[in-house]
Amino acid sequence: MTEPVSGTPVQTVTRSWSAQELMARKTQAGADVWADGDELTFVYEGKADEVRVCCGIELPMQRVPDSDLWVLTVRVEDLAHAVISYAFFVTQNEQPIEDRPHFTTWRGPQAPPPVAHATALAGRIQQYALESAFLKEERDLTVYLPPGHDPTLAAPVIYVADGQSVPDFAAVLEPLITQGTIPPLVLVGAHSPTGPFPDPSQDLRAQEYLPDHNLARFQAHERFFTEEVPAWAERELGVATDPAQRAVFGFSNGGVFAAAMGLRHPNRYGHSLAFSLGMPPGLPHSTTARFYLVAGTLEPGFHSRTQEFAGDLADYGVDHVFRDRVSGHDSVMWQEEFPKAVQWAFGQK
């Protein structure tokens, strides 16, 4: 039976799987996940006290009696079009058995195809540290420089929240550069701070990215991101100063921040690429920036907030795109939509 969860695009389904049935289906599928109509089943084998599926879908698994098998079956709206990354987070003796679980992607038969991914970059990933007068601390930066980067040519630039993610996004961006679909451009990522989560009083990332969370810290980070980081990048990397050749990008809380920067600083960022917004970033009273918005139908709150912001942009006549995907709050969706957003912003018109 299906647990009654009203209005939820992912619902847990209780089925009486036997260990023999699960192993037979796993062998038949050749994988630890398979679909039956609109139902998706995950199976994990191993000794554990607790197992959870994460992160495109985030739910606990149930142990199959008298076995080391764990199972989760969910009903997913429009499963055929879904793209879902998953890993098994396993706890034994109150400790995770892996520090970095391996993620795999399940793709429905009618889902968008995967994007090209550079297995080895022709460009360069470089690490820096920048002392901030506004944050009163040193903050790490991760930079992607495209192949043959020439600092005298004022390359287009994307400033990235959660800058530690730059290598992942560079890998899906570089094929567009090498194909000539977009000009060679630079990614400048400012790392997010760390702190205990989900304690709101200690979640420094949320305090720096969300306008209504901790105004003093938000404004300090805003000045670091919009003043200190670009000044450094223009001086050291020779990136563009023209707003039409500059964008800001983020996802989740970073998406709220990217959208807020597009609203508050259109003289700095001509394009805001904002994915999976969890709260409204403000009203677009007079912005001239363009916005590319993305959210997944399997992340209901983020989807509704992003869609609501798209409606605000439409009401104010702001140039924007809103795309939704059958995905959760999922890095796979963000990585697959990022090249499309960059091509929209910087590709041949």
BELJO-V812363 format. One record per backbone hydrogen bond with DSSP energy under -1.0 kcal/mol. CO is the residue of the C=O (numbers start at 1). NH is the residue of the N-H. Records with the same first field share a line. If there is no record, write none. Layout:
BEGIN
CO = NH ; NH
END
This chain:
BEGIN
1 = 14
3 = 5
5 = 8
9 = 77
11 = 75
12 = 3
15 = 17
18 = 22
19 = 23
20 = 24
21 = 25
22 = 26
23 = 27
24 = 28
25 = 29
26 = 30 ; 31
32 = 43
34 = 41
36 = 39
38 = 76
39 = 36
40 = 74
41 = 34
42 = 72
44 = 70
50 = 91
51 = 61
52 = 89
53 = 59
54 = 87
59 = 53
62 = 71
68 = 46
69 = 64
70 = 44
71 = 62
72 = 42
73 = 13
74 = 40
75 = 11
76 = 79
78 = 81
79 = 82
80 = 110
82 = 108
84 = 106
85 = 56
86 = 104
87 = 54
89 = 52
90 = 97
91 = 49 ; 50
92 = 95
95 = 92
104 = 86
106 = 84
108 = 111
124 = 145
126 = 143
128 = 141
130 = 139
132 = 136
137 = 132
139 = 130
140 = 191
141 = 128
142 = 189
143 = 126
144 = 187
145 = 124
146 = 149
150 = 153
155 = 240
156 = 186
157 = 247
158 = 188
159 = 249
160 = 190
162 = 165
163 = 166
165 = 169
166 = 170
167 = 171
169 = 173
170 = 174
171 = 118
173 = 176 ; 177
174 = 178
175 = 179
176 = 181 ; 182
177 = 180
186 = 158
187 = 144
188 = 160
189 = 142
190 = 163
199 = 202
202 = 204
203 = 207
204 = 208
205 = 209
206 = 210
210 = 213
214 = 218
215 = 219
216 = 220
217 = 221
218 = 222
219 = 223
220 = 224
221 = 225
222 = 226
223 = 227 ; 228
224 = 229
227 = 231
228 = 232
229 = 233
230 = 234
231 = 235
232 = 236
233 = 237
242 = 245
243 = 246 ; 270
245 = 157
246 = 270 ; 271
247 = 159
248 = 273
249 = 161
250 = 275
251 = 254
252 = 256
253 = 257
254 = 258
255 = 259
256 = 260
257 = 261
258 = 262
259 = 263
260 = 264
261 = 265
265 = 268 ; 269
270 = 290
271 = 248
272 = 292
273 = 250
274 = 294
275 = 252
283 = 285
290 = 272
291 = 321
292 = 274
293 = 323
294 = 276
295 = 325
296 = 299
299 = 303
300 = 304
301 = 305
302 = 306
303 = 307
304 = 308
305 = 309
306 = 310
307 = 311
308 = 312
309 = 313
310 = 314
311 = 315
312 = 316
313 = 318
314 = 317
319 = 291
321 = 293
323 = 295
325 = 297 ; 327
326 = 83
327 = 298
328 = 330
330 = 334
331 = 335
332 = 336
333 = 337
334 = 338
337 = 341
338 = 342
339 = 343
340 = 344
341 = 345
342 = 346
343 = 347
END
